[in-house]
């Protein structure tokens, strides 16, 4: 077993200003997604200008921050909000929900598509392959913050967290791998060939939902929530079920109703 390498959550301090590793992980993830979008558009001649890509990133980031934070408070931290409403703004302390961020991104991209007269699924199919590396970076931020400890285990690579003597799965690293490189390979390979509208978005929902459901089997449920059903189903798994359902439906509809573009 290994002892968790306690990190200082503050990467840089400049007088009263502190830059947290969590924020850096998000910046790196967004930058990688931005780079992938530009590279993919140029390589495949998809017709997205640098300005259009910058606009997409701007709208997506707003959705990530607002949706991710509000979603976390609604899905996982409602008791914290009741005790201290200002905790909603303390993003540097961690606490961002992927599922809330996903809803926020969908809403923000719908607004983008309406404003710039683009098809909604044209936009989401374009950005879907760029998302995994950003997700992976976010999970690395979770690990540095000491968040998302895993369930008790005796595997050789188990981590012993501060204040404990038992080993736990490094579940945040599992999720970083599955939601990052693994999901990237799935989406990148699938989108390498022309696909009908909605198909890439559908696969993203389906694949992420399945990978997240699986990885939650190794993650300790939030102590203030516990298991939400059957003495094993976590909140993260429950929120992933609709993703699998909608992702499957999108894929079926895309191939039945759309031609390959």
C-alpha positions, 0 to 999 in steps of 0.5 A: 500500500502507498500513503497518499502524498498530501499536496498543498492545494495552493499552487502559487501564492502572490500576496493576498492572491492564491492560485489553487491546483484545482483551478489550474487543472480546469485551465489546463483541461479547457486549454487542451479541449480548445487545442483539440477543437482547432486541430480537429477542425483544420485536419478534417476541414470541418469549416469552423473558424478560430473565432467560432471555436473561441465562441464555443469555448466561451459558452461552454466554459460558462456552462461548466462553471455555472452548471457544475457548481449549481449542480454540485450544490443541488445533487451533493451539497444542499446541506452546505448551502443551507448552512452557508449560502456563500459556499456556492461561490467558493469554487476553489474549495472543490465541489463541481458536479460533472452532471450539473456541468453537462447540463450547463454546457448543453444549455449554453451550447443551445443558446450558442446554436440559436444565436449563431444559427447552427444546428444544436447537434452539429455543435455538440458532435463537434465538441464531444471528442474534445471533452475527455482530456478536460474531464481527466484533468479535472479528476487530477484536480480532485486527486490533488485536493484529496477528494473522491477517496475510494472504497476500502481495499487491500490491492497493492496500489491502495492509498492510505489517506491522512488520518486513516490506517486502511487502504482505499482505491485511488478512485479519482485516478481511476476516473481520470483514466476512464473519463480521460484517455479511455473515453478520448480513444472511444470518441476519437476513433468513432468520429474519425469516420463520417457519422450521422448527426447526433451519433457522436453526441449519443456515444459520448453520453452512452460511453461516459455514463457506462464508464462513470457507473463502473468507476463508482463501484470503487468510489466511496459514496459521499458521507452525507448522502451514502447509498441512494438505493439497494445498499450499493447504488451511489448518487453518481451512478443514479445520475449516470443512468439517464445518460445511458438511456438518452445516449442509446436513444440518440444513437438509434434515432441518428442512424434511423433518421439521419444520413451520414454527413 
